[in-house]
Amino acid sequence: MTITLLEIEERFESQLKSIDELANFDRFVLDLCINHIETLNERLKKGPPQITNQTYLAENTLRAIKTIRQNDSLRIQYQSIFNSCLVLQVSYFTSTLHDIFRQAFQRLAETNKLPEIKDDLKLSFKELTDFSFNLTNNIGELILKKKEISFQDMQSICKAYKTYFDIAIEKD
Protein backbone atom coordinates (compact mmCIF):
# COMPACT_ATOMS: atom_id res chain seq x y z
CA MET A 1 0.00 0.00 0.00
CA THR A 2 1.34 3.36 -1.02
CA ILE A 3 1.01 6.25 1.38
CA THR A 4 1.01 9.85 0.28
CA LEU A 5 3.20 12.64 1.56
CA LEU A 6 0.10 14.21 3.13
CA GLU A 7 -0.59 10.98 5.04
CA ILE A 8 3.04 10.86 6.17
CA GLU A 9 2.76 14.47 7.39
CA GLU A 10 -0.55 13.84 9.17
CA ARG A 11 0.86 10.73 10.88
CA PHE A 12 3.94 12.65 12.02
CA GLU A 13 1.83 15.50 13.41
CA SER A 14 -0.33 12.97 15.27
CA GLN A 15 2.78 11.30 16.69
CA LEU A 16 4.18 14.64 17.86
CA LYS A 17 0.85 15.47 19.51
CA SER A 18 0.87 12.16 21.41
CA ILE A 19 4.45 12.83 22.58
CA ASP A 20 3.47 16.31 23.74
CA GLU A 21 0.57 14.84 25.72
CA LEU A 22 2.87 12.29 27.34
CA ALA A 23 5.54 14.90 28.12
CA ASN A 24 2.91 17.06 29.82
CA PHE A 25 1.21 14.25 31.71
CA ASP A 26 2.03 15.77 35.10
CA ARG A 27 0.35 19.03 34.12
CA PHE A 28 -2.72 17.15 32.91
CA VAL A 29 -3.01 15.30 36.24
CA LEU A 30 -2.51 18.49 38.26
CA ASP A 31 -5.04 20.45 36.17
CA LEU A 32 -7.56 17.65 36.64
CA CYS A 33 -7.00 17.66 40.43
CA ILE A 34 -7.24 21.46 40.58
CA ASN A 35 -10.55 21.47 38.70
CA HIS A 36 -12.06 18.80 40.94
CA ILE A 37 -10.89 20.44 44.16
CA GLU A 38 -12.15 23.85 43.00
CA THR A 39 -15.55 22.33 42.28
CA LEU A 40 -15.59 20.58 45.66
CA ASN A 41 -14.54 23.76 47.44
CA GLU A 42 -17.29 25.81 45.77
CA ARG A 43 -19.91 23.19 46.71
CA LEU A 44 -18.72 23.25 50.32
CA LYS A 45 -18.92 27.05 50.44
CA LYS A 46 -22.39 27.26 48.90
CA GLY A 47 -23.88 24.51 51.03
CA PRO A 48 -26.17 23.31 52.31
CA PRO A 49 -24.85 23.62 54.90
CA GLN A 50 -22.60 26.51 53.99
CA ILE A 51 -19.13 25.94 55.34
CA THR A 52 -17.01 28.99 56.00
CA ASN A 53 -14.45 27.54 58.40
CA GLN A 54 -11.16 27.23 56.46
CA THR A 55 -10.34 24.05 58.36
CA TYR A 56 -13.18 22.22 56.60
CA LEU A 57 -12.62 23.68 53.13
CA ALA A 58 -10.17 22.57 50.47
CA GLU A 59 -8.49 25.98 50.21
CA ASN A 60 -5.09 24.89 51.51
CA THR A 61 -4.98 21.73 49.39
CA LEU A 62 -6.01 23.72 46.35
CA ARG A 63 -3.38 26.37 46.99
CA ALA A 64 -0.67 23.70 47.42
CA ILE A 65 -1.56 21.93 44.18
CA LYS A 66 -1.78 25.22 42.26
CA THR A 67 1.70 26.11 43.53
CA ILE A 68 3.05 22.74 42.39
CA ARG A 69 1.46 23.36 38.98
CA GLN A 70 2.73 26.94 38.66
CA ASN A 71 6.28 26.02 39.64
CA ASP A 72 6.37 22.71 37.72
CA SER A 73 7.62 21.13 40.95
CA LEU A 74 6.95 17.58 39.73
CA ARG A 75 8.84 18.02 36.45
CA ILE A 76 12.01 16.57 37.94
CA GLN A 77 10.19 13.33 38.85
CA TYR A 78 8.95 13.08 35.26
CA GLN A 79 12.42 13.63 33.77
CA SER A 80 12.80 10.01 32.61
CA ILE A 81 9.40 10.20 30.88
CA PHE A 82 10.45 13.47 29.27
CA ASN A 83 13.76 11.96 28.12
CA SER A 84 11.91 8.97 26.67
CA CYS A 85 9.64 11.41 24.85
CA LEU A 86 12.68 13.01 23.21
CA VAL A 87 13.99 9.62 22.10
CA LEU A 88 10.55 8.73 20.74
CA GLN A 89 10.31 12.06 18.94
CA VAL A 90 13.66 11.48 17.21
CA SER A 91 12.52 7.98 16.25
CA TYR A 92 9.31 9.33 14.71
CA PHE A 93 11.29 12.04 12.92
CA THR A 94 13.75 9.61 11.34
CA SER A 95 10.94 7.21 10.42
CA THR A 96 9.09 10.07 8.74
CA LEU A 97 12.18 11.11 6.76
CA HIS A 98 12.66 7.47 5.75
CA ASP A 99 9.05 7.29 4.50
CA ILE A 100 9.39 10.60 2.63
CA PHE A 101 12.57 9.33 0.95
CA ARG A 102 10.84 6.13 -0.20
CA GLN A 103 7.69 7.97 -1.29
CA ALA A 104 9.67 10.59 -3.22
CA PHE A 105 11.55 7.91 -5.16
CA GLN A 106 8.34 6.07 -5.93
CA ARG A 107 6.69 9.26 -7.15
CA LEU A 108 9.70 10.15 -9.29
CA ALA A 109 9.72 6.63 -10.75
CA GLU A 110 5.99 6.84 -11.56
CA THR A 111 6.53 10.10 -13.44
CA ASN A 112 9.79 9.02 -15.14
CA LYS A 113 11.75 11.75 -13.35
CA LEU A 114 14.23 9.68 -11.39
CA PRO A 115 17.44 11.52 -10.55
CA GLU A 116 20.59 10.32 -12.21
CA ILE A 117 22.28 7.84 -9.93
CA LYS A 118 25.92 7.37 -10.84
CA ASP A 119 26.34 3.98 -9.16
CA ASP A 120 24.89 0.74 -10.42
CA LEU A 121 22.40 -1.21 -8.38
CA LYS A 122 22.88 -4.94 -8.67
CA LEU A 123 19.78 -7.02 -8.06
CA SER A 124 19.54 -10.76 -7.87
CA PHE A 125 16.73 -12.67 -9.49
CA LYS A 126 15.50 -13.48 -5.96
CA GLU A 127 15.34 -9.77 -5.10
CA LEU A 128 13.39 -9.05 -8.26
CA THR A 129 11.01 -11.87 -7.39
CA ASP A 130 10.63 -10.56 -3.82
CA PHE A 131 9.43 -7.25 -5.29
CA SER A 132 7.20 -9.00 -7.85
CA PHE A 133 9.36 -7.37 -10.52
CA ASN A 134 7.74 -4.04 -9.56
CA LEU A 135 10.67 -1.70 -9.13
CA THR A 136 8.58 1.47 -9.44
CA ASN A 137 6.82 0.89 -6.11
CA ASN A 138 9.98 -0.33 -4.42
CA ILE A 139 12.79 1.79 -5.87
CA GLY A 140 13.16 3.90 -2.72
CA GLU A 141 13.42 0.84 -0.50
CA LEU A 142 15.89 -0.78 -2.90
CA ILE A 143 18.16 2.26 -2.87
CA LEU A 144 17.99 2.48 0.91
CA LYS A 145 18.90 -1.19 1.21
CA LYS A 146 21.51 -1.45 -1.52
CA LYS A 147 23.27 1.79 -0.64
CA GLU A 148 22.98 1.03 3.09
CA ILE A 149 21.45 4.42 3.79
CA SER A 150 20.67 5.01 7.42
CA PHE A 151 18.57 7.75 8.94
CA GLN A 152 20.12 7.34 12.38
CA ASP A 153 21.81 10.73 12.51
CA MET A 154 21.42 14.11 10.85
CA GLN A 155 24.69 13.78 8.94
CA SER A 156 23.42 10.61 7.19
CA ILE A 157 20.05 12.19 6.55
CA CYS A 158 21.58 15.34 5.05
CA LYS A 159 23.94 13.30 2.89
CA ALA A 160 21.17 11.07 1.52
CA TYR A 161 18.87 13.97 0.66
CA LYS A 162 21.74 15.94 -0.92
CA THR A 163 23.02 12.95 -2.92
CA TYR A 164 19.70 11.74 -4.29
CA PHE A 165 17.48 14.85 -4.40
CA ASP A 166 20.02 17.70 -4.35
CA ILE A 167 18.30 19.04 -1.24
CA ALA A 168 20.56 20.75 1.27
CA ILE A 169 19.16 20.60 4.78
CA GLU A 170 20.40 23.56 6.77
CA LYS A 171 21.49 23.13 10.35
CA ASP A 172 19.66 25.32 12.81
Sequence and secondary structure as in RCSB ss.txt:
>XXXX:A:sequence
MTITLLEIEERFESQLKSIDELANFDRFVLDLCINHIETLNERLKKGPPQITNQTYLAENTLRAIKTIRQNDSLR
IQYQSIFNSCLVLQVSYFTSTLHDIFRQAFQRLAETNKLPEIKDDLKLSFKELTDFSFNLTNNIGELILKKKEIS
FQDMQSICKAYKTYFDIAIEKD
>XXXX:A:secstr
    HHHHHHHHHHHHHHHHHHHTHHHHHHHHHHHHHHHHHHHHHH SS    GGGSSHHHHHHHHHHHHHTTTG
GGGHHHHHHHHHHHHHHHHHHHHHHHHHHHHHHHHTT      S     HHHHHHTTT  TTTHHHHHHHHTT  
 SSHHHHHHHHHHHH       
